[in-house]
Amino acid sequence: MMNIGSIVWFEVPADDVARARDFYTQLFGWKTDKMPGPHDYWHLDTGGPDATPDGGVIKRQNAGHRGIASYVAVASVSEWAAKVQKLGGQVCVPKTPVPGMGYFAMCQDTEGNMFGLWETDPNSK
């Protein structure tokens, strides 16, 4: 069970995904594996204990897609996205399923920083 509010994943945007994978593999010894699906998305296995967040490398979506984004565990992406908006933040990518794993939403805080909300649900489709 994930603790609500814990960072559970991070995502590194890259112009050259292979170059970014090589960088983190050589720097920290992290292992990389292709994630299922049609996208050029790679799992970064940090090699830590189960409580240590792993991450992913993704092709940069646009010029503004900068910086490593952290994903935070929540009980309900829908409820927490509403809370983000109530507190003055923005929901940039609405609740989106990751089949068989859960749901995420990408948000922006009041200072323009991106972060993700993550809801685990093995029944997601």
N, C-alpha and C positions, 0 to 999 in steps of 0.2 A: 504494500500500500504506500503510495506516495504521500508525502506531507504537503498539505495545501500551502502554497507560497514558496515552496522549494524550487530552485532552478533544477530542471530535469533534462535540458537539452540546450545546445547552442548551435548556431548556424553561421557559417563563414561564406559570404558571397565572394565570388572570384571571376575575374575576366577569363582566366585560363585555369580550369578546374584541375587538370593534370598537374600543372605547376604548383597550385596550392596544396594538393594532396602530397606531392613530393616534399614540399617545404615542411609540412607538419610531421610527415613520416621521418624525415631526416633530423628535424629539430628535436622532437620529443619521443620518437620511436613509436608513434601511434600507428595502428593498422587501419587500412581503408578497405572497404568492400562496397560494391555497387548496391544501392538500394533498389528494391523491386519497383517497377513502373517505367513509364516512357521517358522520364526526365533524367538529365545528367546530374544525378544526386548521389553523393557518396557518404557512407557512414564513416565517422572518425571514432575509432575505438580507443579511448584514452588509457585503457589497461588498468584502471583503478578498480576499487571494490564496487559492488553493485550500486552503492549510494552515490558514487562519483558520476556526474553527468558525462555522457558521450555527446557527440555532435555530428554535424554534417557539413559537407561542402556543396554549394549550389552555384550554378551559373548565375552571374550577376544579372538581375532583371532589367535594370535601367541605371542611368548615371547616378541617381540618388540612392541606389541600393548599396549603401556603404556601412561598414562597421559590423562587428559580430553581434548578432541578436541572441538574447537568452530567452528560453521558453520556461514559463512558470506553471507549476501544477495547480489546477483549480478543480473544484467539484463539478462545475457547469460552465462551459465556455459562454453560453448565452447569458447567464446571470452575471458573470464577471465582465463580459463585454459591455453590458448595460451600466455596470458600476464604473468602468473606465470612462464612459461618456458622461455620466453624472458628475464625475470629478474633474471634467474639463479635458480629458484625453480624447483621442479619436480611434475608431476601429477602421483600419485601412483595408484589411482583408477579412470579410465576415467568416463566421463559423464554417469550416471546411472539413470534410471527412478525410481521414487517412484510413482506407479500408483495412479492417481487422486490427487496427491499433488504437484509434481514437479520433479526436477532433482538435483543430487548432484555429486560432484567429490571430491576426497580426494587428498590433495596436501601436499607437504613438502616445507618449506621455505629454505632459504640459510643456516640456522642454524640447520636444522634437525627437526624442530618442525612441527607437523602435524596440519592441519586445513582443513575444508571443505568449498566448495563453494556451495551455495544453490540458485536455480532458482525456483520460485513458478510458477506452471503451472497446474491448475486443469484438463487439458486435457491430461496430461502425461499418457503413457501406458507402 
